[in-house]
């Protein structure tokens, strides 16, 4: 079963890559992210062995959490890019502000995870919660 899911992920990547090559275009990023998020939801539900009812409640929470995490990361990356574009015009205060944001990112991500842990704990069993981070890491390994 795990091999089937991994195969499905690989097939999706290949089909996206081939369609992009055929059309000489990059796939629509929003659509790609939506498909990747659905793959993650399916993968996590399978790894955690969730019932359909649990998956139905779990999916929007996981999607919302991932969206918040991406937003935090995107904001910091944009700040870094803006600072780099300032070049020599950037002040020490600019560097301090962006540096602080970079160092605070993990703390903010941790706060988001803690917030969603409380929400997940209303749906998932303690065993599911224990396996959650391991399943996320496994998903990332499959993607890599």
N, CA, C and O atoms as a MOPAC input file, in Angstrom:
PM7 MOZYME 1SCF
protein

 N      0.81100 1    -1.19000 1     0.00000 1
 C      0.00000 1     0.00000 1     0.00000 1
 C      0.86300 1     1.26600 1     0.00000 1
 O      0.57200 1     2.22300 1    -0.71800 1
 N      1.92000 1     1.26200 1     0.80900 1
 C      2.79200 1     2.42600 1     0.85900 1
 C      3.45400 1     2.65300 1    -0.48900 1
 O      3.63100 1     3.78800 1    -0.93000 1
 N      3.82000 1     1.54500 1    -1.13900 1
 C      4.46100 1     1.66600 1    -2.44400 1
 C      3.49400 1     2.24600 1    -3.46600 1
 O      3.91000 1     2.96600 1    -4.37300 1
 N      2.21700 1     1.94200 1    -3.32900 1
 C      1.21300 1     2.47400 1    -4.23700 1
 C      1.11700 1     3.98700 1    -4.09500 1
 O      1.05700 1     4.69900 1    -5.09700 1
 N      1.10100 1     4.48500 1    -2.86700 1
 C      1.02700 1     5.92100 1    -2.63500 1
 C      2.28200 1     6.61700 1    -3.14000 1
 O      2.19900 1     7.67900 1    -3.75700 1
 N      3.42800 1     6.03500 1    -2.88400 1
 C      4.68200 1     6.60500 1    -3.36500 1
 C      4.69000 1     6.62500 1    -4.88900 1
 O      5.12000 1     7.60500 1    -5.49700 1
 N      4.21900 1     5.55400 1    -5.50200 1
 C      4.13700 1     5.50100 1    -6.96200 1
 C      3.21000 1     6.57500 1    -7.49900 1
 O      3.50000 1     7.20800 1    -8.51500 1
 N      2.08900 1     6.77800 1    -6.81100 1
 C      1.13000 1     7.79800 1    -7.24900 1
 C      1.75700 1     9.18400 1    -7.19700 1
 O      1.54400 1     9.99800 1    -8.09500 1
 N      2.53500 1     9.45600 1    -6.14400 1
 C      3.20200 1    10.74300 1    -6.02800 1
 C      4.20500 1    10.92800 1    -7.16600 1
 O      4.26400 1    11.99100 1    -7.78500 1
 N      4.98400 1     9.89300 1    -7.43200 1
 C      5.96700 1     9.97700 1    -8.51600 1
 C      5.29900 1    10.16700 1    -9.86900 1
 O      5.78500 1    10.93300 1   -10.70100 1
 N      4.18300 1     9.47200 1   -10.09300 1
 C      3.45500 1     9.61200 1   -11.35500 1
 C      2.94000 1    11.03200 1   -11.50400 1
 O      2.99800 1    11.60300 1   -12.59300 1
 N      2.43200 1    11.61100 1   -10.41100 1
 C      1.94400 1    12.98200 1   -10.46600 1
 C      3.06700 1    13.94100 1   -10.83300 1
 O      2.88900 1    14.80600 1   -11.69000 1
 N      4.23300 1    13.79300 1   -10.18400 1
 C      5.36700 1    14.64900 1   -10.51300 1
 C      5.74600 1    14.52400 1   -11.98700 1
 O      5.96700 1    15.52400 1   -12.66900 1
 N      5.81600 1    13.31000 1   -12.45700 1
 C      6.19500 1    13.08500 1   -13.85900 1
 C      5.17600 1    13.69200 1   -14.80900 1
 O      5.54600 1    14.32200 1   -15.80000 1
 N      3.89500 1    13.50700 1   -14.51300 1
 C      2.86700 1    14.04300 1   -15.40800 1
 C      2.89000 1    15.56200 1   -15.42400 1
 O      2.69500 1    16.17200 1   -16.47500 1
 N      3.12500 1    16.18100 1   -14.27600 1
 C      3.21800 1    17.63600 1   -14.23000 1
 C      4.42600 1    18.10700 1   -15.03400 1
 O      4.34300 1    19.06400 1   -15.80400 1
 N      5.54300 1    17.42400 1   -14.84300 1
 C      6.76500 1    17.79900 1   -15.56200 1
 C      6.59100 1    17.62700 1   -17.06900 1
 O      7.00000 1    18.49200 1   -17.84300 1
 N      5.98800 1    16.51900 1   -17.48600 1
 C      5.78700 1    16.27800 1   -18.90900 1
 C      4.81700 1    17.27300 1   -19.52700 1
 O      5.05200 1    17.75100 1   -20.63700 1
 N      3.74100 1    17.59100 1   -18.83800 1
 C      2.78500 1    18.54700 1   -19.40400 1
 C      3.42300 1    19.92300 1   -19.50300 1
 O      3.14100 1    20.67000 1   -20.44000 1
 N      4.27600 1    20.26500 1   -18.55300 1
 C      4.96600 1    21.54400 1   -18.61200 1
 C      5.92100 1    21.57600 1   -19.79800 1
 O      6.03500 1    22.59700 1   -20.47700 1
 N      6.60800 1    20.46400 1   -20.05000 1
 C      7.53000 1    20.41500 1   -21.17900 1
 C      6.76900 1    20.46200 1   -22.50000 1
 O      7.19000 1    21.13400 1   -23.44100 1
 N      5.64200 1    19.74200 1   -22.56700 1
 C      4.85600 1    19.71800 1   -23.80500 1
 C      4.32600 1    21.09800 1   -24.15000 1
 O      4.29300 1    21.47600 1   -25.32100 1
 N      3.91400 1    21.84900 1   -23.14900 1
 C      3.32500 1    23.16300 1   -23.39300 1
 C      4.34900 1    24.28700 1   -23.30800 1
 O      4.00700 1    25.45600 1   -23.48300 1
 N      5.61200 1    23.93400 1   -23.03800 1
 C      6.65700 1    24.92500 1   -22.82800 1
 C      6.24600 1    25.95900 1   -21.78800 1
 O      6.58000 1    27.13800 1   -21.90800 1
 N      5.51600 1    25.50800 1   -20.76300 1
 C      5.06400 1    26.37400 1   -19.68700 1
 C      5.34200 1    25.68600 1   -18.36800 1
 O      5.48800 1    24.46500 1   -18.29400 1
 N      5.41200 1    26.49800 1   -17.33300 1
 C      5.46400 1    25.91400 1   -16.00500 1
 C      4.02300 1    25.65900 1   -15.57300 1
 O      3.12300 1    26.41500 1   -15.93700 1
 N      3.80300 1    24.60500 1   -14.80400 1
 C      2.44200 1    24.36300 1   -14.34700 1
 C      1.97600 1    25.50600 1   -13.44800 1
 O      2.78300 1    26.15700 1   -12.78300 1
 N      0.69700 1    25.73300 1   -13.43800 1
 C      0.11100 1    26.76300 1   -12.59200 1
 C      0.48900 1    26.48400 1   -11.14700 1
 O      0.15100 1    25.42700 1   -10.61400 1
 N      1.17300 1    27.40200 1   -10.51600 1
 C      1.70200 1    27.19300 1    -9.16600 1
 C      0.59800 1    26.93900 1    -8.14900 1
 O      0.74400 1    26.07800 1    -7.28100 1
 N     -0.49200 1    27.67000 1    -8.24400 1
 C     -1.58300 1    27.46400 1    -7.28500 1
 C     -2.17800 1    26.07200 1    -7.42700 1
 O     -2.45400 1    25.40500 1    -6.43000 1
 N     -2.37400 1    25.64000 1    -8.64900 1
 C     -2.91400 1    24.30600 1    -8.88800 1
 C     -1.94500 1    23.24100 1    -8.38800 1
 O     -2.35000 1    22.25100 1    -7.77800 1
 N     -0.66000 1    23.45800 1    -8.65700 1
 C      0.35900 1    22.51300 1    -8.21100 1
 C      0.35900 1    22.41000 1    -6.69500 1
 O      0.40600 1    21.30800 1    -6.14700 1
 N      0.30500 1    23.55800 1    -6.00700 1
 C      0.29300 1    23.55800 1    -4.53900 1
 C     -0.95400 1    22.85200 1    -4.00800 1
 O     -0.89100 1    22.12600 1    -3.01700 1
 N     -2.06900 1    23.06900 1    -4.66700 1
 C     -3.32100 1    22.41300 1    -4.24900 1
 C     -3.19100 1    20.89800 1    -4.38600 1
 O     -3.59800 1    20.15100 1    -3.49600 1
 N     -2.62600 1    20.45000 1    -5.49900 1
 C     -2.43800 1    19.01300 1    -5.71400 1
 C     -1.45000 1    18.43300 1    -4.70300 1
 O     -1.65300 1    17.33500 1    -4.18600 1
 N     -0.37900 1    19.17800 1    -4.42600 1
 C      0.60800 1    18.70400 1    -3.45600 1
 C     -0.00300 1    18.62300 1    -2.05400 1
 O      0.27600 1    17.69500 1    -1.29400 1
 N     -0.83400 1    19.60500 1    -1.72900 1
 C     -1.47300 1    19.59000 1    -0.41800 1
 C     -2.41200 1    18.39500 1    -0.29900 1
 O     -2.48400 1    17.75800 1     0.75200 1
 N     -3.13000 1    18.09300 1    -1.37600 1
 C     -4.01900 1    16.93400 1    -1.33500 1
 C     -3.21700 1    15.64200 1    -1.20000 1
 O     -3.62600 1    14.72300 1    -0.49100 1
 N     -2.08300 1    15.57600 1    -1.87800 1
 C     -1.21100 1    14.40400 1    -1.72200 1
 C     -0.73500 1    14.27500 1    -0.28000 1
 O     -0.68500 1    13.17400 1     0.26900 1
 N     -0.38600 1    15.40300 1     0.32700 1
 C      0.07600 1    15.36500 1     1.71600 1
 C     -1.05000 1    14.90200 1     2.63700 1
 O     -0.83100 1    14.06900 1     3.51700 1
 N     -2.24000 1    15.43400 1     2.43900 1
 C     -3.38500 1    15.02400 1     3.26600 1
 C     -3.60800 1    13.52200 1     3.13500 1
 O     -3.76800 1    12.82100 1     4.13400 1
 N     -3.61600 1    13.03300 1     1.89700 1
 C     -3.82900 1    11.59800 1     1.66400 1
 C     -2.72000 1    10.76400 1     2.30400 1
 O     -2.98000 1     9.74200 1     2.93800 1
 N     -1.48900 1    11.21700 1     2.12700 1
 C     -0.34700 1    10.50300 1     2.69500 1
 C     -0.43800 1    10.46400 1     4.21600 1
 O     -0.28200 1     9.40600 1     4.82700 1
 N     -0.68700 1    11.61100 1     4.81800 1
 C     -0.76000 1    11.68700 1     6.27900 1
 C     -1.91000 1    10.83800 1     6.80700 1
 O     -1.75400 1    10.13300 1     7.80400 1
 N     -3.05300 1    10.90000 1     6.15400 1
 C     -4.20800 1    10.10800 1     6.59100 1
 C     -3.88900 1     8.62300 1     6.52400 1
 O     -4.27500 1     7.85900 1     7.40900 1
 N     -3.19000 1     8.21900 1     5.48400 1
 C     -2.81900 1     6.80900 1     5.34400 1
 C     -1.78100 1     6.40500 1     6.39100 1
 O     -1.90900 1     5.35900 1     7.02900 1
 N     -0.76000 1     7.23300 1     6.56300 1
 C      0.29100 1     6.93200 1     7.54200 1
 C     -0.26000 1     6.86100 1     8.96500 1
 O      0.16300 1     6.03300 1     9.77000 1
 N     -1.20500 1     7.74100 1     9.25300 1
 C     -1.78300 1     7.78100 1    10.59900 1
 C     -2.93500 1     6.79400 1    10.75400 1
 O     -3.45800 1     6.58500 1    11.84900 1
 N     -3.31900 1     6.18900 1     9.61800 1
 C     -4.41800 1     5.21800 1     9.62600 1
 C     -5.71600 1     5.86000 1    10.14100 1
 O     -6.37500 1     5.33800 1    11.04100 1
 N     -6.06000 1     7.00800 1     9.54300 1
 C     -7.25200 1     7.73500 1     9.95900 1
 C     -8.50700 1     7.14700 1     9.32500 1
 O     -8.47100 1     6.63000 1     8.20900 1
 N     -9.58800 1     7.23100 1    10.03600 1
 C    -10.88500 1     6.85000 1     9.47300 1
 C    -11.31000 1     7.96200 1     8.50400 1
 O    -10.73800 1     9.05300 1     8.51200 1
 N    -12.29700 1     7.68000 1     7.68800 1
 C    -12.78500 1     8.70600 1     6.75400 1
 C    -13.31100 1     9.92100 1     7.51000 1
 O    -13.10100 1    11.05800 1     7.08600 1
 N    -13.99400 1     9.68700 1     8.62600 1
 C    -14.52600 1    10.79800 1     9.42300 1
 C    -13.38800 1    11.65100 1     9.97400 1
 O    -13.46500 1    12.87900 1     9.95200 1
 N    -12.33600 1    11.00400 1    10.46800 1
 C    -11.18500 1    11.74400 1    10.98700 1
 C    -10.50400 1    12.52000 1     9.86700 1
 O    -10.14100 1    13.68400 1    10.03700 1
 N    -10.33500 1    11.86900 1     8.72700 1
 C     -9.67900 1    12.52200 1     7.59200 1
 C    -10.45600 1    13.75700 1     7.16300 1
 O     -9.86100 1    14.78000 1     6.82200 1
 N    -11.76700 1    13.67100 1     7.17600 1
 C    -12.62100 1    14.78100 1     6.75400 1
 C    -12.40800 1    16.00500 1     7.65500 1
 O    -12.40800 1    17.13800 1     7.17300 1
 N    -12.22600 1    15.77900 1     8.95700 1
 C    -11.97600 1    16.87300 1     9.88900 1
 C    -10.51300 1    17.29800 1     9.88000 1
 O    -10.20100 1    18.47300 1    10.07300 1
 N     -9.62400 1    16.34800 1     9.65700 1
 C     -8.19200 1    16.57200 1     9.69700 1
 C     -7.70000 1    17.39500 1     8.49600 1
 O     -6.85700 1    18.27800 1     8.65300 1
 N     -8.21600 1    17.10900 1     7.32600 1
 C     -7.72700 1    17.72500 1     6.09000 1
 C     -7.74400 1    19.25700 1     6.11800 1
 O     -6.72300 1    19.87400 1     5.81900 1
 N     -8.86700 1    19.88700 1     6.46700 1
 C     -8.83800 1    21.35700 1     6.45900 1
 C     -7.89400 1    21.95500 1     7.51100 1
 O     -7.31000 1    23.01800 1     7.29700 1
 N     -7.75200 1    21.26800 1     8.63600 1
 C     -6.82400 1    21.76000 1     9.66100 1
 C     -5.37900 1    21.67600 1     9.18200 1
 O     -4.61200 1    22.62600 1     9.34400 1
 N     -5.00700 1    20.54600 1     8.59400 1
 C     -3.64500 1    20.38800 1     8.08400 1
 C     -3.36400 1    21.41700 1     6.98900 1
 O     -2.28900 1    22.01500 1     6.95000 1
 N     -4.32100 1    21.61300 1     6.11800 1
 C     -4.16700 1    22.58200 1     5.03400 1
 C     -4.00600 1    23.99600 1     5.59300 1
 O     -3.16400 1    24.76000 1     5.12300 1
 N     -4.81300 1    24.34000 1     6.59400 1
 C     -4.71900 1    25.66900 1     7.19900 1
 C     -3.37500 1    25.86000 1     7.89800 1
 O     -2.75700 1    26.91900 1     7.78800 1
 N     -2.92900 1    24.83300 1     8.61600 1
 C     -1.64400 1    24.92600 1     9.30500 1
 C     -0.51500 1    25.11600 1     8.29300 1
 O      0.34100 1    25.98300 1     8.46800 1
 N     -0.51500 1    24.31300 1     7.24500 1
 C      0.52800 1    24.42900 1     6.23000 1
 C      0.50000 1    25.80000 1     5.55800 1
 O      1.54700 1    26.35700 1     5.22600 1
 N     -0.68700 1    26.33200 1     5.36200 1
 C     -0.83500 1    27.65500 1     4.75600 1
 C     -0.25300 1    28.73300 1     5.66200 1
 O      0.43000 1    29.64000 1     5.18500 1
 N     -0.51400 1    28.64400 1     6.95700 1
 C      0.05800 1    29.61100 1     7.90100 1
 C      1.57900 1    29.51700 1     7.93500 1
 O      2.27600 1    30.53100 1     7.96800 1
 N      2.07800 1    28.29200 1     7.92800 1
 C      3.52400 1    28.09000 1     7.95800 1
 C      4.17000 1    28.67300 1     6.69100 1
 O      5.21600 1    29.31700 1     6.75900 1
 N      3.54800 1    28.44300 1     5.56700 1
 C      4.06700 1    28.96400 1     4.30100 1
 C      4.03400 1    30.48200 1     4.30000 1
 O      4.96400 1    31.12200 1     3.80700 1
 N      2.98900 1    31.05900 1     4.83700 1
 C      2.86800 1    32.50900 1     4.89100 1
 C      3.98600 1    33.12900 1     5.73400 1
 O      4.58800 1    34.12900 1     5.34300 1
 N      4.25500 1    32.52900 1     6.88900 1
 C      5.35200 1    33.02300 1     7.72700 1
 C      6.67900 1    32.98400 1     6.98100 1
 O      7.44000 1    33.95200 1     6.98600 1
 N      6.94000 1    31.86700 1     6.35000 1
 C      8.19000 1    31.68100 1     5.62500 1
 C      8.29000 1    32.64900 1     4.44000 1
 O      9.34000 1    33.24400 1     4.19600 1
 N      7.19000 1    32.79300 1     3.71600 1
 C      7.17300 1    33.68200 1     2.55100 1
 C      7.46500 1    35.12100 1     2.96600 1
 O      8.21400 1    35.82300 1     2.28500 1
 N      6.87800 1    35.56700 1     4.08100 1
 C      7.10500 1    36.94100 1     4.54700 1
 C      8.57400 1    37.18600 1     4.86200 1
 O      9.11000 1    38.24400 1     4.53000 1
 N      9.22400 1    36.22900 1     5.49400 1
 C     10.63900 1    36.38300 1     5.82500 1
 C     11.48100 1    36.38800 1     4.54600 1
 O     12.39700 1    37.19600 1     4.40000 1
 N     11.15800 1    35.47400 1     3.61900 1
 C     11.90800 1    35.44500 1     2.34900 1
 C     11.75700 1    36.76100 1     1.58500 1
 O     12.71800 1    37.25000 1     0.99100 1
 N     10.55600 1    37.33100 1     1.60100 1
 C     10.33800 1    38.60900 1     0.91300 1
 C     11.14700 1    39.72300 1     1.57000 1
 O     11.70300 1    40.58000 1     0.88300 1
 N     11.21200 1    39.70900 1     2.89600 1
 C     12.01700 1    40.70900 1     3.60800 1
 C     13.49100 1    40.56900 1     3.25100 1
 O     14.18200 1    41.56300 1     3.03000 1
 N     13.96500 1    39.32700 1     3.19600 1
 C     15.35900 1    39.07800 1     2.80900 1
 C     15.63000 1    39.60600 1     1.40300 1
 O     16.65400 1    40.24300 1     1.15400 1
 N     14.71500 1    39.33800 1     0.50300 1
 C     14.87500 1    39.77100 1    -0.88600 1
 C     14.89800 1    41.29700 1    -0.98400 1
 O     15.72900 1    41.86900 1    -1.68900 1
 N     13.98200 1    41.94600 1    -0.27200 1
 C     13.94500 1    43.41300 1    -0.28600 1
 C     15.23800 1    43.99900 1     0.26400 1
 O     15.76100 1    44.97200 1    -0.27900 1
 N     15.75300 1    43.41200 1     1.33700 1
 C     17.00200 1    43.88300 1     1.92500 1
 C     18.15500 1    43.72200 1     0.93500 1
 O     18.97300 1    44.62700 1     0.76900 1
 N     18.21100 1    42.58200 1     0.29300 1
 C     19.26400 1    42.33100 1    -0.69000 1
 C     19.18500 1    43.33900 1    -1.83400 1
 O     20.21100 1    43.81200 1    -2.32200 1
 N     17.96900 1    43.66500 1    -2.25900 1
 C     17.79400 1    44.61600 1    -3.36000 1
 C     18.20100 1    46.03300 1    -2.97100 1
 O     18.57000 1    46.82800 1    -3.83600 1
 N     18.13800 1    46.35900 1    -1.68100 1
 C     18.57700 1    47.67800 1    -1.23000 1
 C     20.07800 1    47.85200 1    -1.41100 1
 O     20.57300 1    48.96200 1    -1.60500 1
 N     20.78600 1    46.73700 1    -1.34300 1
 C     22.23500 1    46.78400 1    -1.52500 1
 C     22.89800 1    47.67500 1    -0.49800 1
 O     22.65500 1    47.54300 1     0.70100 1
 N     23.73000 1    48.57700 1    -0.96600 1
 C     24.49700 1    49.47000 1    -0.08200 1
 C     23.61000 1    50.46400 1     0.65400 1
 O     24.03100 1    51.04000 1     1.65700 1
 N     22.39900 1    50.67100 1     0.17800 1
 C     21.48700 1    51.61900 1     0.81800 1
 C     20.87400 1    51.05400 1     2.10100 1
 O     20.27200 1    51.79500 1     2.87900 1
 N     21.02500 1    49.75400 1     2.32300 1
 C     20.46600 1    49.12400 1     3.52300 1
 C     21.19800 1    49.61400 1     4.76100 1
 O     22.42500 1    49.70700 1     4.78300 1
 N     20.43700 1    49.91900 1     5.76900 1
 C     21.01300 1    50.41700 1     7.02500 1
 C     21.19300 1    49.26400 1     8.00700 1
 O     20.69000 1    48.16100 1     7.79400 1
 N     21.92000 1    49.54100 1     9.08400 1
 C     22.07200 1    48.54100 1    10.14100 1
 C     20.71100 1    48.18400 1    10.72600 1
 O     20.46700 1    47.02900 1    11.07300 1
 N     19.82500 1    49.17100 1    10.83500 1
 C     18.47600 1    48.92200 1    11.35200 1
 C     17.72600 1    47.96000 1    10.43400 1
 O     17.00000 1    47.08500 1    10.90700 1
 N     17.90300 1    48.12400 1     9.10800 1
 C     17.26900 1    47.20500 1     8.15100 1
 C     17.78800 1    45.78900 1     8.36500 1
 O     17.01200 1    44.83500 1     8.41800 1
 N     19.10000 1    45.66000 1     8.48600 1
 C     19.70500 1    44.34400 1     8.69900 1
 C     19.22600 1    43.73000 1    10.02100 1
 O     18.94800 1    42.53300 1    10.09200 1
 N     19.13500 1    44.55200 1    11.04900 1
 C     18.69400 1    44.06900 1    12.35700 1
 C     17.25300 1    43.55300 1    12.27800 1
 O     16.94200 1    42.48200 1    12.80000 1
 N     16.39400 1    44.30900 1    11.63300 1
 C     14.98600 1    43.93400 1    11.52700 1
 C     14.81500 1    42.61000 1    10.79300 1
 O     14.08300 1    41.73300 1    11.25200 1
 N     15.48100 1    42.46700 1     9.66800 1
 C     15.35500 1    41.24100 1     8.88100 1
 C     16.02100 1    40.07000 1     9.59800 1
 O     15.49600 1    38.95700 1     9.59300 1
 N     17.16300 1    40.31700 1    10.20900 1
 C     17.84900 1    39.25600 1    10.95300 1
 C     16.97000 1    38.73600 1    12.08900 1
 O     16.86600 1    37.52800 1    12.30100 1
 N     16.34300 1    39.65300 1    12.81200 1
 C     15.44800 1    39.24300 1    13.89300 1
 C     14.29900 1    38.39500 1    13.35300 1
 O     13.92800 1    37.38200 1    13.94600 1
 N     13.74600 1    38.82000 1    12.23100 1
 C     12.64500 1    38.05700 1    11.61800 1
 C     13.11200 1    36.66000 1    11.24000 1
 O     12.38100 1    35.68800 1    11.42700 1
 N     14.32400 1    36.55400 1    10.70900 1
 C     14.86300 1    35.24700 1    10.31700 1
 C     15.03800 1    34.34500 1    11.54200 1
 O     14.69400 1    33.16300 1    11.50300 1
 N     15.57400 1    34.91000 1    12.62700 1
 C     15.81500 1    34.11900 1    13.83000 1
 C     14.52200 1    33.79300 1    14.57400 1
 O     14.44700 1    32.78800 1    15.28000 1
 N     13.51200 1    34.63400 1    14.41700 1
 C     12.23800 1    34.41300 1    15.10000 1
 C     11.30700 1    33.47500 1    14.32500 1
 O     10.28800 1    33.03600 1    14.85700 1
 N     11.64900 1    33.17300 1    13.09700 1
 C     10.76900 1    32.36600 1    12.25100 1
 C     10.42900 1    31.02100 1    12.88800 1
 O      9.25600 1    30.65600 1    12.96100 1
 N     11.42100 1    30.29300 1    13.34300 1
 C     11.14800 1    28.97200 1    13.93300 1
 C     10.25100 1    29.07100 1    15.16200 1
 O      9.39200 1    28.21500 1    15.37600 1
 N     10.44600 1    30.10600 1    15.96400 1
 C      9.60000 1    30.30200 1    17.13400 1
 C      8.15000 1    30.53100 1    16.73300 1
 O      7.23100 1    29.99400 1    17.35100 1
 N      7.95600 1    31.32900 1    15.69700 1
 C      6.59500 1    31.58600 1    15.21000 1
 C      5.98200 1    30.31300 1    14.63200 1
 O      4.80500 1    30.02200 1    14.84400 1
 N      6.80900 1    29.55300 1    13.89100 1
 C      6.32300 1    28.28200 1    13.35200 1
 C      5.93900 1    27.33700 1    14.49400 1
 O      4.93800 1    26.62500 1    14.41700 1
 N      6.74600 1    27.34700 1    15.54400 1
 C      6.45200 1    26.50900 1    16.70100 1
 C      5.12300 1    26.91200 1    17.34100 1
 O      4.35200 1    26.04600 1    17.75600 1
 N      4.85300 1    28.19100 1    17.42400 1
 C      3.58300 1    28.66500 1    17.98200 1
 C      2.40200 1    28.20300 1    17.13500 1
 O      1.36400 1    27.81000 1    17.66700 1
 N      2.56400 1    28.25300 1    15.82000 1
 C      1.50300 1    27.77600 1    14.92100 1
 C      1.27100 1    26.28500 1    15.16400 1
 O      0.12800 1    25.84200 1    15.27600 1
 N      2.35200 1    25.51500 1    15.24500 1
 C      2.21800 1    24.07800 1    15.48600 1
 C      1.54600 1    23.78600 1    16.82800 1
 O      0.71500 1    22.88300 1    16.92400 1
 N      1.90300 1    24.54200 1    17.85400 1
 C      1.27300 1    24.34500 1    19.16600 1
 C     -0.22400 1    24.62600 1    19.09400 1
 O     -1.03400 1    23.89800 1    19.66800 1
 N     -0.57500 1    25.68500 1    18.38500 1
 C     -1.97100 1    26.04300 1    18.21900 1
 C     -2.74200 1    24.92400 1    17.51400 1
 O     -3.84400 1    24.56100 1    17.92500 1
 N     -2.15100 1    24.39100 1    16.45500 1
 C     -2.82700 1    23.32900 1    15.70800 1
 C     -2.77600 1    21.99800 1    16.44500 1
 O     -3.65000 1    21.15500 1    16.24400 1
 N     -1.78400 1    21.79400 1    17.28300 1
 C     -1.74100 1    20.57900 1    18.10000 1
 C     -3.02100 1    20.48700 1    18.93100 1
 O     -3.63000 1    19.42200 1    19.02800 1
 N     -3.41900 1    21.60000 1    19.52400 1
 C     -4.63900 1    21.62600 1    20.32600 1
 C     -5.85600 1    21.26600 1    19.47300 1
 O     -6.74600 1    20.54100 1    19.91700 1
 N     -5.88000 1    21.77300 1    18.26300 1
 C     -7.00600 1    21.48400 1    17.36300 1
 C     -6.97300 1    20.02900 1    16.89400 1
 O     -8.00600 1    19.36100 1    16.84800 1
 N     -5.78300 1    19.54600 1    16.54900 1
 C     -5.64400 1    18.15600 1    16.11400 1
 C     -6.02300 1    17.19100 1    17.23500 1
 O     -6.59000 1    16.12700 1    16.98400 1
 N     -5.70400 1    17.57000 1    18.47100 1
 C     -5.96100 1    16.65900 1    19.59400 1
 C     -7.45300 1    16.42900 1    19.82400 1
 O     -7.83100 1    15.49500 1    20.53000 1
 N     -8.29000 1    17.25800 1    19.24400 1
 C     -9.73800 1    17.05600 1    19.34000 1
 C    -10.22300 1    16.01500 1    18.32900 1
 O    -11.33200 1    15.49500 1    18.44700 1
 N     -9.39200 1    15.72100 1    17.34900 1
 C     -9.74800 1    14.79300 1    16.27000 1
 C     -8.94600 1    13.50500 1    16.35400 1
 O     -9.47900 1    12.41100 1    16.16500 1
 N     -7.65000 1    13.65200 1    16.64200 1
 C     -6.72500 1    12.53200 1    16.59200 1
 C     -6.51300 1    11.91900 1    17.97000 1
 O     -6.64300 1    12.58700 1    18.99600 1
 N     -6.19000 1    10.65000 1    17.96800 1
 C     -5.86900 1     9.95100 1    19.21400 1
 C     -4.44200 1    10.31000 1    19.62600 1
 O     -3.68000 1    10.83900 1    18.81600 1
 N     -4.07400 1    10.02700 1    20.88000 1
 C     -2.68200 1    10.26400 1    21.29400 1
 C     -1.67800 1     9.51500 1    20.40800 1
 O     -0.59000 1    10.02700 1    20.14300 1
 N     -2.02900 1     8.32300 1    19.95400 1
 C     -1.15200 1     7.55200 1    19.06500 1
 C     -0.96800 1     8.29100 1    17.73400 1
 O      0.14600 1     8.36700 1    17.21500 1
 N     -2.05500 1     8.83400 1    17.18700 1
 C     -1.97100 1     9.61200 1    15.94100 1
 C     -1.07700 1    10.83100 1    16.13500 1
 O     -0.21900 1    11.12200 1    15.30100 1
 N     -1.28500 1    11.53600 1    17.23800 1
 C     -0.49600 1    12.73600 1    17.51100 1
 C      0.98100 1    12.40400 1    17.63400 1
 O      1.83600 1    13.15800 1    17.17000 1
 N      1.27600 1    11.27700 1    18.25700 1
 C      2.65900 1    10.84100 1    18.39500 1
 C      3.28900 1    10.58200 1    17.02600 1
 O      4.45500 1    10.91200 1    16.80700 1
 N      2.53400 1    10.00300 1    16.12000 1
 C      3.05100 1     9.64200 1    14.79100 1
 C      3.05300 1    10.81600 1    13.80400 1
 O      3.66300 1    10.72800 1    12.73900 1
 N      2.38300 1    11.89600 1    14.15200 1
 C      2.18200 1    13.01300 1    13.23400 1
 C      3.48700 1    13.56000 1    12.64600 1
 O      3.63600 1    13.61100 1    11.42500 1
 N      4.42900 1    13.96800 1    13.49800 1
 C      5.67500 1    14.57200 1    13.01400 1
 C      6.50300 1    13.57800 1    12.20600 1
 O      7.13800 1    13.94700 1    11.21900 1
 N      6.49000 1    12.33100 1    12.62700 1
 C      7.20500 1    11.29800 1    11.88700 1
 C      6.61100 1    11.13700 1    10.48800 1
 O      7.34100 1    10.98000 1     9.51000 1
 N      5.29600 1    11.17800 1    10.40600 1
 C      4.62700 1    11.05300 1     9.10500 1
 C      4.94800 1    12.25600 1     8.22300 1
 O      5.13700 1    12.10000 1     7.01700 1
 N      5.01200 1    13.45200 1     8.80400 1
 C      5.37700 1    14.64300 1     8.02900 1
 C      6.79500 1    14.51400 1     7.47400 1
 O      7.04400 1    14.82000 1     6.30800 1
 N      7.71900 1    14.05900 1     8.31900 1
 C      9.10900 1    13.88100 1     7.85300 1
 C      9.16900 1    12.82800 1     6.73700 1
 O      9.89700 1    12.98500 1     5.75700 1
 N      8.40600 1    11.77900 1     6.90200 1
 C      8.38400 1    10.70700 1     5.89700 1
 C      7.84500 1    11.24600 1     4.56600 1
 O      8.35200 1    10.89500 1     3.50000 1
 N      6.83200 1    12.08700 1     4.62900 1
 C      6.28400 1    12.69400 1     3.41700 1
 C      7.35100 1    13.53300 1     2.71100 1
 O      7.49700 1    13.46900 1     1.49100 1
 N      8.09300 1    14.31800 1     3.49100 1
 C      9.14200 1    15.13500 1     2.89900 1
 C     10.23600 1    14.28300 1     2.26400 1
 O     10.76400 1    14.63100 1     1.20900 1
 N     10.57400 1    13.17200 1     2.90200 1
 C     11.57600 1    12.26700 1     2.33200 1
 C     11.10100 1    11.69000 1     1.01700 1
 O     11.87700 1    11.56400 1     0.07000 1
 N      9.82000 1    11.33900 1     0.95600 1
 C      9.25600 1    10.80000 1    -0.28600 1
 C      9.32400 1    11.84300 1    -1.38500 1
 O      9.63200 1    11.51900 1    -2.53200 1
 N      9.04200 1    13.08200 1    -1.04700 1
 C      9.11200 1    14.16400 1    -2.03800 1
 C     10.52700 1    14.40600 1    -2.52600 1
 O     10.75600 1    14.68700 1    -3.70300 1
 N     11.47400 1    14.29300 1    -1.60600 1
 C     12.87200 1    14.55400 1    -1.97100 1
 C     13.41700 1    13.40900 1    -2.79700 1
 O     14.57900 1    13.44000 1    -3.20300 1

